[in-house]
Amino acid sequence: MSDRYLTAVLTEAEHVAKNYDQVAQSTESPTHEYLQYAVLRLLEGQSEAVAERFPQVDGVTVGYGRDKSMFDSWGSDVEWWETVSPREECTRFRLFYPDDRTMIPRVIIDVMAALGAWRVWDGNAAVCGSYDHCERREVHYLWPDDHPVEELLQERLQHADGAVAPDGGQTGDIRDRMVVAEQATQQDALEPRTRRAVDEPMNVSLLAKGGRYEVASASGNRYDVDIIGKSCTCPDWQQRTPEGGCKHMRRVDYEIKQGRVPRPDGRLPTELDVRS
């Protein structure tokens, strides 16, 4: 593995931590989230911290989510887990690229190797129901929690000006606490599902562009939310379809509006977007 790609991943992840810390404000593993989002930015050509000479491939799209959650949603419909069984402790990356390429783009291989992920599946995207990418191919990688690369990033962040706090925000940053305090007097007036959506501990992360998110609930269960298609894999939505959405759909909407997770198009809101 070339040090060049490891340096690129760490540099972009450090940039994410300093400038887009909202991607990790609802997780207990901020370095994991920073690195995931850094890979997305590098491979989709959004990097602002890495030199322009970093190789790019047009038409690459990156999605990621918990492997077990994906299995719970699609396990009976796709062949992804025939070789490697679902891993509770892993993130699964889905990387799409143009089908006119006979081989997986080298930059994908090098970046994922630098991250410490291993390839577990590749094939035609349409075969597995990825109709938005029907003329593309996709390759999957698994990346375990608590990988040593996270320690390398943490060391860099600790030595940087303005250390990153465990909750993913800047040390001393009380923006989230202010939001909660401002809304505290309104909690009693909220509809019960909305109140639970705001109050209960949940981790929200982008699963794929197009509005698909993963929500890890306080119960330990994980659900897929399609914020555009207005659906959730939780029992409440599947059995009752409550008006206004289940608590997981409402939490995703809340996190997007607070600027804590990427928007459905995969991009983070600007400070102006959050305030408006």
NUPA-896207 format. One line per field, with one value per atom (N, C-alpha, C): residue in three letters; chain; atom name; y, x, z. Coordinates in steps of 0.1 Angstrom, whole numbers, plus 5000, padded with zeros to 4 digits. Layout:
<atoms>
residu = ala:... .
chaine = A:... .
atome = CA:... .
Y = Y:... .
X = X:... .
Z = Z:... .
</atoms>
This chain:
<atoms>
residu = met:met:met:ser:ser:ser:asp:asp:asp:arg:arg:arg:tyr:tyr:tyr:leu:leu:leu:thr:thr:thr:ala:ala:ala:val:val:val:leu:leu:leu:thr:thr:thr:glu:glu:glu:ala:ala:ala:glu:glu:glu:his:his:his:val:val:val:ala:ala:ala:lys:lys:lys:asn:asn:asn:tyr:tyr:tyr:asp:asp:asp:gln:gln:gln:val:val:val:ala:ala:ala:gln:gln:gln:ser:ser:ser:thr:thr:thr:glu:glu:glu:ser:ser:ser:pro:pro:pro:thr:thr:thr:his:his:his:glu:glu:glu:tyr:tyr:tyr:leu:leu:leu:gln:gln:gln:tyr:tyr:tyr:ala:ala:ala:val:val:val:leu:leu:leu:arg:arg:arg:leu:leu:leu:leu:leu:leu:glu:glu:glu:gly:gly:gly:gln:gln:gln:ser:ser:ser:glu:glu:glu:ala:ala:ala:val:val:val:ala:ala:ala:glu:glu:glu:arg:arg:arg:phe:phe:phe:pro:pro:pro:gln:gln:gln:val:val:val:asp:asp:asp:gly:gly:gly:val:val:val:thr:thr:thr:val:val:val:gly:gly:gly:tyr:tyr:tyr:gly:gly:gly:arg:arg:arg:asp:asp:asp:lys:lys:lys:ser:ser:ser:met:met:met:phe:phe:phe:asp:asp:asp:ser:ser:ser:trp:trp:trp:gly:gly:gly:ser:ser:ser:asp:asp:asp:val:val:val:glu:glu:glu:trp:trp:trp:trp:trp:trp:glu:glu:glu:thr:thr:thr:val:val:val:ser:ser:ser:pro:pro:pro:arg:arg:arg:glu:glu:glu:glu:glu:glu:cys:cys:cys:thr:thr:thr:arg:arg:arg:phe:phe:phe:arg:arg:arg:leu:leu:leu:phe:phe:phe:tyr:tyr:tyr:pro:pro:pro:asp:asp:asp:asp:asp:asp:arg:arg:arg:thr:thr:thr:met:met:met:ile:ile:ile:pro:pro:pro:arg:arg:arg:val:val:val:ile:ile:ile:ile:ile:ile:asp:asp:asp:val:val:val:met:met:met:ala:ala:ala:ala:ala:ala:leu:leu:leu:gly:gly:gly:ala:ala:ala:trp:trp:trp:arg:arg:arg:val:val:val:trp:trp:trp:asp:asp:asp:gly:gly:gly:asn:asn:asn:ala:ala:ala:ala:ala:ala:val:val:val:cys:cys:cys:gly:gly:gly:ser:ser:ser:tyr:tyr:tyr:asp:asp:asp:his:his:his:cys:cys:cys:glu:glu:glu:arg:arg:arg:arg:arg:arg:glu:glu:glu:val:val:val:his:his:his:tyr:tyr:tyr:leu:leu:leu:trp:trp:trp:pro:pro:pro:asp:asp:asp:asp:asp:asp:his:his:his:pro:pro:pro:val:val:val:glu:glu:glu:glu:glu:glu:leu:leu:leu:leu:leu:leu:gln:gln:gln:glu:glu:glu:arg:arg:arg:leu:leu:leu:gln:gln:gln:his:his:his:ala:ala:ala:asp:asp:asp:gly:gly:gly:ala:ala:ala:val:val:val:ala:ala:ala:pro:pro:pro:asp:asp:asp:gly:gly:gly:gly:gly:gly:gln:gln:gln:thr:thr:thr:gly:gly:gly:asp:asp:asp:ile:ile:ile:arg:arg:arg:asp:asp:asp:arg:arg:arg:met:met:met:val:val:val:val:val:val:ala:ala:ala:glu:glu:glu:gln:gln:gln:ala:ala:ala:thr:thr:thr:gln:gln:gln:gln:gln:gln:asp:asp:asp:ala:ala:ala:leu:leu:leu:glu:glu:glu:pro:pro:pro:arg:arg:arg:thr:thr:thr:arg:arg:arg:arg:arg:arg:ala:ala:ala:val:val:val:asp:asp:asp:glu:glu:glu:pro:pro:pro:met:met:met:asn:asn:asn:val:val:val:ser:ser:ser:leu:leu:leu:leu:leu:leu:ala:ala:ala:lys:lys:lys:gly:gly:gly:gly:gly:gly:arg:arg:arg:tyr:tyr:tyr:glu:glu:glu:val:val:val:ala:ala:ala:ser:ser:ser:ala:ala:ala:ser:ser:ser:gly:gly:gly:asn:asn:asn:arg:arg:arg:tyr:tyr:tyr:asp:asp:asp:val:val:val:asp:asp:asp:ile:ile:ile:ile:ile:ile:gly:gly:gly:lys:lys:lys:ser:ser:ser:cys:cys:cys:thr:thr:thr:cys:cys:cys:pro:pro:pro:asp:asp:asp:trp:trp:trp:gln:gln:gln:gln:gln:gln:arg:arg:arg:thr:thr:thr:pro:pro:pro:glu:glu:glu:gly:gly:gly:gly:gly:gly:cys:cys:cys:lys:lys:lys:his:his:his:met:met:met:arg:arg:arg:arg:arg:arg:val:val:val:asp:asp:asp:tyr:tyr:tyr:glu:glu:glu:ile:ile:ile:lys:lys:lys:gln:gln:gln:gly:gly:gly:arg:arg:arg:val:val:val:pro:pro:pro:arg:arg:arg:pro:pro:pro:asp:asp:asp:gly:gly:gly:arg:arg:arg:leu:leu:leu:pro:pro:pro:thr:thr:thr:glu:glu:glu:leu:leu:leu:asp:asp:asp:val:val:val:arg:arg:arg:ser:ser:ser .
chaine = A:A:A:A:A:A:A:A:A:A:A:A:A:A:A:A:A:A:A:A:A:A:A:A:A:A:A:A:A:A:A:A:A:A:A:A:A:A:A:A:A:A:A:A:A:A:A:A:A:A:A:A:A:A:A:A:A:A:A:A:A:A:A:A:A:A:A:A:A:A:A:A:A:A:A:A:A:A:A:A:A:A:A:A:A:A:A:A:A:A:A:A:A:A:A:A:A:A:A:A:A:A:A:A:A:A:A:A:A:A:A:A:A:A:A:A:A:A:A:A:A:A:A:A:A:A:A:A:A:A:A:A:A:A:A:A:A:A:A:A:A:A:A:A:A:A:A:A:A:A:A:A:A:A:A:A:A:A:A:A:A:A:A:A:A:A:A:A:A:A:A:A:A:A:A:A:A:A:A:A:A:A:A:A:A:A:A:A:A:A:A:A:A:A:A:A:A:A:A:A:A:A:A:A:A:A:A:A:A:A:A:A:A:A:A:A:A:A:A:A:A:A:A:A:A:A:A:A:A:A:A:A:A:A:A:A:A:A:A:A:A:A:A:A:A:A:A:A:A:A:A:A:A:A:A:A:A:A:A:A:A:A:A:A:A:A:A:A:A:A:A:A:A:A:A:A:A:A:A:A:A:A:A:A:A:A:A:A:A:A:A:A:A:A:A:A:A:A:A:A:A:A:A:A:A:A:A:A:A:A:A:A:A:A:A:A:A:A:A:A:A:A:A:A:A:A:A:A:A:A:A:A:A:A:A:A:A:A:A:A:A:A:A:A:A:A:A:A:A:A:A:A:A:A:A:A:A:A:A:A:A:A:A:A:A:A:A:A:A:A:A:A:A:A:A:A:A:A:A:A:A:A:A:A:A:A:A:A:A:A:A:A:A:A:A:A:A:A:A:A:A:A:A:A:A:A:A:A:A:A:A:A:A:A:A:A:A:A:A:A:A:A:A:A:A:A:A:A:A:A:A:A:A:A:A:A:A:A:A:A:A:A:A:A:A:A:A:A:A:A:A:A:A:A:A:A:A:A:A:A:A:A:A:A:A:A:A:A:A:A:A:A:A:A:A:A:A:A:A:A:A:A:A:A:A:A:A:A:A:A:A:A:A:A:A:A:A:A:A:A:A:A:A:A:A:A:A:A:A:A:A:A:A:A:A:A:A:A:A:A:A:A:A:A:A:A:A:A:A:A:A:A:A:A:A:A:A:A:A:A:A:A:A:A:A:A:A:A:A:A:A:A:A:A:A:A:A:A:A:A:A:A:A:A:A:A:A:A:A:A:A:A:A:A:A:A:A:A:A:A:A:A:A:A:A:A:A:A:A:A:A:A:A:A:A:A:A:A:A:A:A:A:A:A:A:A:A:A:A:A:A:A:A:A:A:A:A:A:A:A:A:A:A:A:A:A:A:A:A:A:A:A:A:A:A:A:A:A:A:A:A:A:A:A:A:A:A:A:A:A:A:A:A:A:A:A:A:A:A:A:A:A:A:A:A:A:A:A:A:A:A:A:A:A:A:A:A:A:A:A:A:A:A:A:A:A:A:A:A:A:A:A:A:A:A:A:A:A:A:A:A:A:A:A:A:A:A:A:A:A:A:A:A:A:A:A:A:A:A:A:A:A:A:A:A:A:A:A:A:A:A:A:A:A:A:A:A:A:A:A:A:A:A:A:A:A:A:A:A:A:A:A:A:A:A:A:A:A:A:A:A:A:A:A:A:A:A:A:A:A:A:A:A:A:A:A:A:A:A:A:A:A:A:A:A:A:A:A:A:A:A:A:A:A:A:A:A:A:A:A:A:A:A:A:A:A:A:A:A:A:A:A:A:A:A:A:A:A:A:A:A:A:A:A:A:A:A:A .
atome = N:CA:C:N:CA:C:N:CA:C:N:CA:C:N:CA:C:N:CA:C:N:CA:C:N:CA:C:N:CA:C:N:CA:C:N:CA:C:N:CA:C:N:CA:C:N:CA:C:N:CA:C:N:CA:C:N:CA:C:N:CA:C:N:CA:C:N:CA:C:N:CA:C:N:CA:C:N:CA:C:N:CA:C:N:CA:C:N:CA:C:N:CA:C:N:CA:C:N:CA:C:N:CA:C:N:CA:C:N:CA:C:N:CA:C:N:CA:C:N:CA:C:N:CA:C:N:CA:C:N:CA:C:N:CA:C:N:CA:C:N:CA:C:N:CA:C:N:CA:C:N:CA:C:N:CA:C:N:CA:C:N:CA:C:N:CA:C:N:CA:C:N:CA:C:N:CA:C:N:CA:C:N:CA:C:N:CA:C:N:CA:C:N:CA:C:N:CA:C:N:CA:C:N:CA:C:N:CA:C:N:CA:C:N:CA:C:N:CA:C:N:CA:C:N:CA:C:N:CA:C:N:CA:C:N:CA:C:N:CA:C:N:CA:C:N:CA:C:N:CA:C:N:CA:C:N:CA:C:N:CA:C:N:CA:C:N:CA:C:N:CA:C:N:CA:C:N:CA:C:N:CA:C:N:CA:C:N:CA:C:N:CA:C:N:CA:C:N:CA:C:N:CA:C:N:CA:C:N:CA:C:N:CA:C:N:CA:C:N:CA:C:N:CA:C:N:CA:C:N:CA:C:N:CA:C:N:CA:C:N:CA:C:N:CA:C:N:CA:C:N:CA:C:N:CA:C:N:CA:C:N:CA:C:N:CA:C:N:CA:C:N:CA:C:N:CA:C:N:CA:C:N:CA:C:N:CA:C:N:CA:C:N:CA:C:N:CA:C:N:CA:C:N:CA:C:N:CA:C:N:CA:C:N:CA:C:N:CA:C:N:CA:C:N:CA:C:N:CA:C:N:CA:C:N:CA:C:N:CA:C:N:CA:C:N:CA:C:N:CA:C:N:CA:C:N:CA:C:N:CA:C:N:CA:C:N:CA:C:N:CA:C:N:CA:C:N:CA:C:N:CA:C:N:CA:C:N:CA:C:N:CA:C:N:CA:C:N:CA:C:N:CA:C:N:CA:C:N:CA:C:N:CA:C:N:CA:C:N:CA:C:N:CA:C:N:CA:C:N:CA:C:N:CA:C:N:CA:C:N:CA:C:N:CA:C:N:CA:C:N:CA:C:N:CA:C:N:CA:C:N:CA:C:N:CA:C:N:CA:C:N:CA:C:N:CA:C:N:CA:C:N:CA:C:N:CA:C:N:CA:C:N:CA:C:N:CA:C:N:CA:C:N:CA:C:N:CA:C:N:CA:C:N:CA:C:N:CA:C:N:CA:C:N:CA:C:N:CA:C:N:CA:C:N:CA:C:N:CA:C:N:CA:C:N:CA:C:N:CA:C:N:CA:C:N:CA:C:N:CA:C:N:CA:C:N:CA:C:N:CA:C:N:CA:C:N:CA:C:N:CA:C:N:CA:C:N:CA:C:N:CA:C:N:CA:C:N:CA:C:N:CA:C:N:CA:C:N:CA:C:N:CA:C:N:CA:C:N:CA:C:N:CA:C:N:CA:C:N:CA:C:N:CA:C:N:CA:C:N:CA:C:N:CA:C:N:CA:C:N:CA:C:N:CA:C:N:CA:C:N:CA:C:N:CA:C:N:CA:C:N:CA:C:N:CA:C:N:CA:C:N:CA:C:N:CA:C:N:CA:C:N:CA:C:N:CA:C:N:CA:C:N:CA:C:N:CA:C:N:CA:C:N:CA:C:N:CA:C:N:CA:C:N:CA:C:N:CA:C:N:CA:C:N:CA:C:N:CA:C:N:CA:C:N:CA:C:N:CA:C:N:CA:C:N:CA:C:N:CA:C:N:CA:C:N:CA:C:N:CA:C:N:CA:C:N:CA:C:N:CA:C:N:CA:C:N:CA:C:N:CA:C:N:CA:C:N:CA:C:N:CA:C:N:CA:C:N:CA:C:N:CA:C:N:CA:C:N:CA:C:N:CA:C:N:CA:C:N:CA:C:N:CA:C:N:CA:C:N:CA:C:N:CA:C:N:CA:C:N:CA:C:N:CA:C:N:CA:C:N:CA:C:N:CA:C .
Y = 4988:5000:5012:5022:5034:5043:5049:5059:5071:5073:5084:5084:5072:5071:5072:5066:5067:5082:5089:5103:5111:5107:5114:5112:5099:5096:5103:5103:5110:5125:5131:5145:5150:5142:5146:5144:5133:5130:5141:5146:5157:5170:5172:5184:5182:5170:5168:5171:5166:5168:5183:5191:5205:5213:5209:5217:5212:5199:5192:5183:5188:5179:5174:5180:5176:5161:5156:5142:5132:5136:5127:5131:5141:5146:5137:5127:5118:5104:5102:5089:5088:5076:5074:5072:5071:5068:5079:5091:5102:5099:5093:5091:5081:5072:5062:5070:5079:5087:5096:5103:5112:5105:5093:5085:5081:5076:5072:5083:5095:5106:5111:5110:5114:5105:5092:5083:5087:5090:5095:5107:5117:5130:5128:5119:5116:5110:5100:5092:5099:5108:5115:5128:5131:5143:5156:5155:5166:5171:5165:5168:5183:5189:5203:5203:5192:5192:5185:5177:5169:5176:5175:5181:5177:5185:5182:5171:5167:5156:5143:5142:5130:5125:5112:5107:5106:5110:5110:5101:5095:5087:5093:5098:5103:5092:5096:5087:5077:5080:5072:5077:5068:5072:5063:5068:5061:5061:5049:5047:5038:5040:5031:5030:5019:5017:5005:5002:4990:4977:4968:4956:4948:4946:4938:4945:4958:4965:4963:4963:4960:4946:4937:4923:4921:4928:4927:4933:4942:4948:4940:4935:4930:4915:4909:4897:4886:4885:4875:4878:4890:4894:4895:4895:4897:4886:4886:4875:4880:4892:4898:4890:4883:4876:4861:4857:4842:4838:4847:4844:4847:4859:4865:4868:4861:4864:4878:4883:4897:4899:4910:4913:4925:4922:4933:4944:4941:4951:4958:4957:4963:4973:4982:4991:4985:4985:4980:4992:4994:5004:4998:5006:5002:5013:5010:5019:5016:5026:5025:5032:5025:5031:5027:5035:5032:5018:5012:4998:4997:5008:5006:5003:5003:4999:4984:4977:4963:4958:4968:4965:4975:4972:4982:4993:5005:5016:5015:5017:5015:5024:5036:5046:5041:5034:5028:5017:5008:4998:5004:5014:5020:5027:5035:5042:5033:5022:5013:5005:5002:4995:5004:5017:5026:5027:5026:5026:5013:5003:4990:4981:4984:4976:4965:4955:4944:4941:4937:4936:4923:4923:4911:4908:4917:4915:4925:4921:4931:4924:4933:4928:4940:4936:4946:4951:4965:4971:4967:4967:4964:4950:4941:4927:4927:4936:4936:4947:4951:4961:4975:4978:4992:4999:5002:5007:5021:5029:5042:5041:5030:5028:5016:5015:5003:5001:5012:5011:5012:5007:5008:4995:4994:4983:4988:4978:4982:4972:4977:4968:4971:4961:4962:4959:4967:4965:4965:4957:4957:4964:4972:4979:4978:4972:4969:4981:4981:4991:4991:5002:5004:4999:5002:4999:5008:5003:5012:5025:5026:5039:5050:5045:5055:5061:5052:5057:5067:5065:5074:5088:5087:5100:5107:5099:5105:5112:5106:5113:5126:5126:5139:5149:5145:5155:5160:5152:5156:5167:5166:5175:5188:5188:5199:5210:5222:5233:5231:5232:5230:5216:5208:5194:5190:5179:5174:5167:5170:5164:5150:5142:5128:5128:5138:5138:5143:5146:5150:5165:5173:5187:5193:5205:5212:5213:5212:5213:5226:5226:5238:5242:5235:5239:5235:5244:5241:5243:5243:5246:5236:5223:5213:5215:5218:5220:5232:5243:5254:5251:5242:5238:5231:5222:5214:5223:5233:5242:5250:5255:5264:5257:5244:5236:5229:5230:5223:5227:5240:5245:5240:5236:5232:5217:5209:5195:5189:5195:5189:5191:5201:5203:5194:5187:5179:5166:5162:5149:5138:5128:5118:5112:5109:5103:5113:5126:5136:5138:5138:5140:5129:5116:5105:5106:5111:5113:5122:5133:5143:5139:5132:5130:5117:5106:5093:5093:5086:5085:5076:5082:5075:5080:5071:5075:5074:5085:5086:5087:5080:5081:5079:5085:5084:5070:5063:5050:5050:5059:5060:5073:5079:5091:5088:5098:5096:5096:5098:5099:5087:5078:5066:5067:5065:5067:5055:5053:5042:5049:5044:5049:5037:5039:5030:5035:5027:5032:5028:5034:5031:5016:5009:4995:4986:4992:4984:4980:4982:4978:4989:4985:4994:4994:5005:5006:5015:5011:5019:5029:5041:5052:5057:5058:5064:5077:5088:5101:5107:5103:5108:5100:5086:5077:5076:5082:5082:5067:5060:5047:5044:5034:5029:5014:5007:4993:4989:4999:4996:4990:4983:4977:4988:4999:5009:5014:5017:5021:5010:4998:4987:4983:4984:4979:4990:5002:5013:5025:5027:5038:5051:5056:5068:5080:5089:5101:5110:5115:5123:5114:5101:5092:5087:5076:5070:5079:5075:5083:5083:5073:5072:5081:5082:5091:5106:5108:5122:5126:5116:5119:5122:5115:5117:5132:5135:5149:5159:5156:5166:5167:5156:5156:5164:5162:5169:5184:5188:5202:5209:5201:5206:5206:5201:5201:5191:5180:5170:5158:5156:5146:5151:5145:5150:5150:5159:5160:5148:5145:5134:5133:5144:5144:5141:5138:5134:5146:5158:5170:5175:5182:5188:5201:5205:5219:5229:5241:5252:5258:5266:5272:5280:5287:5294:5285:5273:5264:5260:5258:5254:5265:5277:5288:5292:5290:5294:5286 .
X = 5008:5000:5009:5006:5014:5010:5021:5019:5011:5012:5005:4990:4984:4970:4966:4974:4971:4971:4981:4983:4971:4966:4955:4942:4940:4928:4928:4940:4941:4940:4946:4945:4931:4923:4910:4901:4903:4895:4898:4910:4913:4906:4905:4898:4883:4877:4863:4861:4870:4868:4868:4876:4877:4865:4861:4851:4837:4836:4823:4820:4823:4822:4808:4798:4784:4782:4791:4788:4790:4796:4799:4793:4784:4779:4769:4764:4754:4760:4773:4779:4789:4792:4802:4816:4817:4829:4832:4835:4837:4847:4859:4869:4865:4857:4851:4843:4835:4826:4834:4844:4853:4860:4865:4872:4863:4851:4841:4838:4835:4831:4843:4855:4867:4869:4866:4867:4857:4845:4834:4839:4844:4849:4860:4870:4882:4877:4869:4866:4856:4848:4838:4843:4856:4862:4858:4854:4850:4861:4872:4882:4887:4889:4894:4907:4912:4924:4936:4933:4943:4947:4959:4964:4956:4955:4948:4953:4966:4972:4967:4959:4953:4944:4946:4939:4924:4916:4902:4896:4884:4877:4863:4859:4846:4835:4824:4813:4814:4822:4823:4813:4805:4796:4798:4798:4801:4789:4786:4776:4781:4776:4781:4771:4772:4763:4767:4760:4764:4760:4770:4768:4756:4754:4743:4730:4729:4717:4713:4723:4721:4716:4722:4718:4703:4699:4686:4676:4680:4671:4671:4682:4683:4688:4691:4698:4692:4678:4672:4671:4675:4673:4686:4697:4710:4720:4731:4741:4753:4752:4764:4770:4762:4767:4769:4769:4771:4785:4795:4809:4813:4809:4812:4799:4797:4785:4784:4772:4771:4779:4786:4794:4788:4785:4779:4788:4801:4811:4818:4812:4818:4809:4815:4808:4810:4799:4800:4800:4810:4811:4806:4797:4793:4798:4806:4813:4808:4802:4797:4807:4808:4817:4812:4816:4810:4813:4803:4804:4813:4818:4827:4841:4843:4856:4857:4866:4867:4873:4879:4885:4881:4882:4879:4889:4885:4895:4906:4918:4929:4928:4923:4923:4913:4903:4894:4901:4908:4916:4926:4933:4944:4938:4927:4921:4915:4909:4903:4913:4924:4935:4942:4943:4948:4939:4926:4917:4918:4922:4923:4910:4903:4891:4895:4886:4889:4877:4880:4869:4862:4848:4840:4831:4828:4819:4821:4819:4818:4809:4802:4793:4786:4776:4767:4757:4756:4747:4732:4728:4714:4710:4719:4715:4710:4715:4712:4701:4694:4683:4687:4700:4704:4700:4688:4683:4687:4691:4696:4710:4716:4729:4730:4719:4717:4728:4734:4745:4759:4760:4772:4775:4788:4792:4794:4794:4797:4806:4814:4823:4821:4821:4818:4831:4833:4844:4838:4844:4841:4852:4848:4858:4854:4863:4859:4860:4852:4852:4866:4870:4882:4894:4895:4907:4918:4931:4942:4943:4937:4938:4930:4920:4913:4922:4931:4941:4950:4954:4963:4956:4944:4936:4935:4932:4930:4942:4954:4967:4968:4965:4966:4957:4945:4935:4939:4945:4949:4960:4968:4979:4976:4964:4959:4954:4954:4948:4933:4928:4914:4910:4914:4912:4897:4895:4881:4876:4865:4859:4854:4851:4847:4833:4825:4812:4813:4825:4826:4826:4823:4823:4836:4839:4851:4850:4862:4862:4856:4847:4840:4829:4826:4815:4802:4793:4780:4768:4771:4759:4748:4752:4741:4734:4741:4735:4725:4729:4721:4708:4709:4697:4687:4693:4685:4678:4686:4681:4670:4671:4661:4648:4649:4637:4631:4638:4634:4620:4617:4604:4593:4596:4586:4583:4591:4591:4577:4570:4558:4547:4549:4539:4541:4552:4555:4546:4543:4536:4545:4540:4548:4559:4556:4567:4578:4574:4584:4592:4586:4593:4604:4599:4609:4620:4616:4626:4637:4633:4643:4650:4643:4649:4658:4653:4660:4674:4683:4697:4695:4700:4700:4712:4718:4729:4724:4726:4721:4733:4733:4744:4739:4746:4742:4745:4735:4737:4740:4733:4735:4729:4735:4729:4715:4707:4693:4683:4689:4680:4679:4689:4688:4698:4692:4700:4698:4708:4707:4705:4696:4694:4696:4705:4708:4700:4691:4682:4688:4682:4686:4685:4676:4674:4684:4693:4704:4700:4687:4683:4687:4689:4693:4682:4678:4668:4672:4668:4670:4659:4662:4652:4654:4643:4644:4636:4643:4637:4630:4634:4627:4615:4617:4606:4596:4600:4592:4588:4599:4597:4608:4605:4614:4612:4623:4622:4618:4615:4611:4596:4593:4579:4568:4571:4561:4556:4566:4562:4556:4562:4557:4543:4540:4527:4516:4521:4511:4511:4523:4525:4519:4524:4518:4520:4510:4511:4522:4531:4542:4555:4553:4565:4567:4575:4579:4590:4594:4604:4617:4620:4633:4633:4622:4621:4622:4615:4615:4629:4636:4650:4659:4658:4666:4663:4651:4647:4653:4652:4657:4672:4679:4694:4698:4691:4694:4692:4681:4678:4688:4693:4703:4717:4719:4732:4741:4736:4745:4748:4740:4743:4742:4748:4747:4732:4729:4716:4714:4702:4699:4708:4713:4722:4736:4739:4752:4761:4756:4764:4759:4769:4766:4760:4750:4745:4755:4754:4762:4757:4764:4760:4747:4746:4734:4722:4724:4713:4707:4716:4712:4704:4708:4702:4688:4687:4675:4663 .
Z = 5000:5000:5000:4991:4990:5002:5008:5018:5013:5000:4994:4996:4995:4996:5011:5020:5034:5039:5034:5037:5032:5020:5014:5022:5026:5034:5047:5054:5067:5066:5056:5054:5051:5043:5040:5052:5060:5072:5082:5083:5093:5088:5075:5070:5073:5071:5075:5089:5098:5113:5116:5109:5112:5106:5094:5087:5086:5088:5086:5098:5110:5122:5124:5118:5120:5116:5107:5102:5114:5125:5136:5149:5149:5162:5168:5161:5167:5167:5169:5170:5181:5185:5196:5189:5176:5169:5159:5163:5153:5143:5147:5137:5126:5130:5120:5109:5114:5105:5097:5103:5095:5083:5086:5076:5065:5069:5059:5049:5055:5047:5038:5044:5037:5024:5025:5014:5003:5007:4998:4990:4998:4992:4982:4986:4978:4964:4965:4953:4944:4950:4942:4937:4940:4935:4942:4955:4963:4972:4973:4982:4981:4993:4993:4999:5005:5013:5005:4995:4989:4975:4972:4959:4947:4937:4925:4917:4920:4912:4917:4927:4932:4921:4916:4905:4907:4897:4898:4886:4889:4879:4878:4867:4865:4867:4873:4874:4886:4896:4908:4919:4924:4935:4947:4959:4971:4980:4985:4996:5006:5019:5029:5040:5048:5059:5067:5078:5086:5078:5078:5070:5074:5087:5092:5089:5089:5086:5071:5062:5048:5046:5054:5052:5057:5068:5073:5062:5054:5044:5031:5027:5013:5013:5024:5025:5016:5015:5008:4993:4989:4975:4967:4973:4966:4971:4963:4965:4973:4979:4984:4996:5003:5015:5013:5001:4998:5002:5000:5003:5017:5021:5034:5042:5053:5060:5066:5069:5074:5087:5088:5099:5107:5120:5128:5130:5131:5135:5123:5111:5099:5092:5085:5076:5062:5054:5040:5031:5023:5012:4999:4993:4979:4970:4961:4952:4937:4931:4917:4908:4896:4886:4872:4861:4848:4843:4837:4832:4820:4814:4803:4807:4820:4826:4828:4822:4824:4837:4844:4857:4867:4880:4890:4889:4889:4889:4899:4895:4905:4917:4915:4926:4937:4933:4943:4951:4944:4951:4961:4956:4965:4977:4975:4986:4996:4992:5001:5008:5001:5008:5019:5016:5026:5038:5036:5047:5055:5049:5056:5054:5043:5039:5030:5030:5020:5011:4999:4989:4991:4990:4993:4982:4972:4962:4951:4938:4927:4916:4908:4898:4892:4884:4877:4887:4888:4898:4895:4883:4880:4885:4885:4889:4903:4911:4925:4928:4918:4921:4922:4918:4919:4906:4904:4891:4888:4899:4896:4890:4891:4886:4876:4868:4860:4849:4845:4835:4841:4853:4861:4867:4872:4880:4894:4904:4917:4924:4934:4941:4956:4964:4979:4987:4997:5007:5021:5029:5044:5051:5061:5069:5084:5092:5106:5115:5125:5135:5142:5148:5156:5148:5136:5127:5132:5131:5135:5127:5116:5109:5117:5124:5133:5144:5149:5159:5153:5140:5133:5132:5128:5126:5140:5150:5164:5168:5165:5169:5162:5149:5141:5147:5150:5156:5169:5177:5191:5190:5179:5178:5170:5164:5157:5166:5161:5169:5170:5183:5185:5184:5194:5194:5192:5186:5184:5196:5201:5213:5210:5220:5218:5210:5212:5205:5191:5186:5172:5170:5180:5179:5183:5181:5185:5200:5207:5221:5226:5235:5240:5231:5220:5211:5218:5220:5227:5218:5205:5196:5198:5199:5201:5214:5224:5237:5237:5229:5228:5220:5210:5203:5212:5220:5229:5239:5244:5255:5249:5237:5231:5229:5226:5223:5235:5247:5259:5263:5262:5267:5258:5246:5236:5236:5243:5242:5246:5256:5261:5250:5241:5230:5218:5218:5206:5206:5193:5191:5197:5203:5210:5201:5188:5180:5177:5175:5173:5186:5197:5210:5211:5208:5210:5199:5187:5177:5181:5188:5192:5205:5214:5227:5228:5221:5223:5216:5222:5216:5203:5192:5179:5171:5164:5155:5140:5133:5119:5110:5099:5090:5076:5066:5052:5047:5041:5036:5021:5014:5000:4995:4985:4979:4974:4974:4970:4981:4993:5005:5014:5013:5021:5033:5045:5057:5066:5075:5085:5099:5106:5120:5130:5139:5150:5162:5166:5177:5191:5201:5215:5219:5212:5215:5209:5201:5195:5181:5177:5163:5153:5141:5130:5119:5114:5104:5092:5080:5068:5066:5064:5062:5048:5040:5027:5029:5031:5034:5022:5010:4998:4994:4995:4992:5004:5016:5028:5032:5036:5042:5052:5060:5070:5072:5076:5077:5092:5100:5114:5114:5125:5126:5127:5133:5134:5120:5111:5098:5090:5091:5083:5087:5099:5104:5105:5108:5111:5101:5095:5085:5091:5103:5109:5101:5101:5094:5100:5091:5095:5097:5096:5096:5110:5110:5123:5130:5142:5149:5142:5134:5127:5115:5108:5097:5102:5113:5119:5124:5129:5134:5122:5111:5100:5095:5094:5089:5099:5112:5122:5120:5119:5118:5105:5094:5082:5084:5090:5092:5101:5111:5120:5114:5102:5096:5101:5107:5114:5104:5094:5084:5070:5061:5047:5042:5033:5027:5018:5013:5005:4992:4987:4976:4979:4992:4997:5001:4999:5003:5016:5023:5036:5034:5043:5042:5046:5041:5045:5058:5064:5077:5074:5062:5058:5057:5051:5050:5064:5074:5087:5094:5092:5099:5092:5079:5072:5075 .
</atoms>
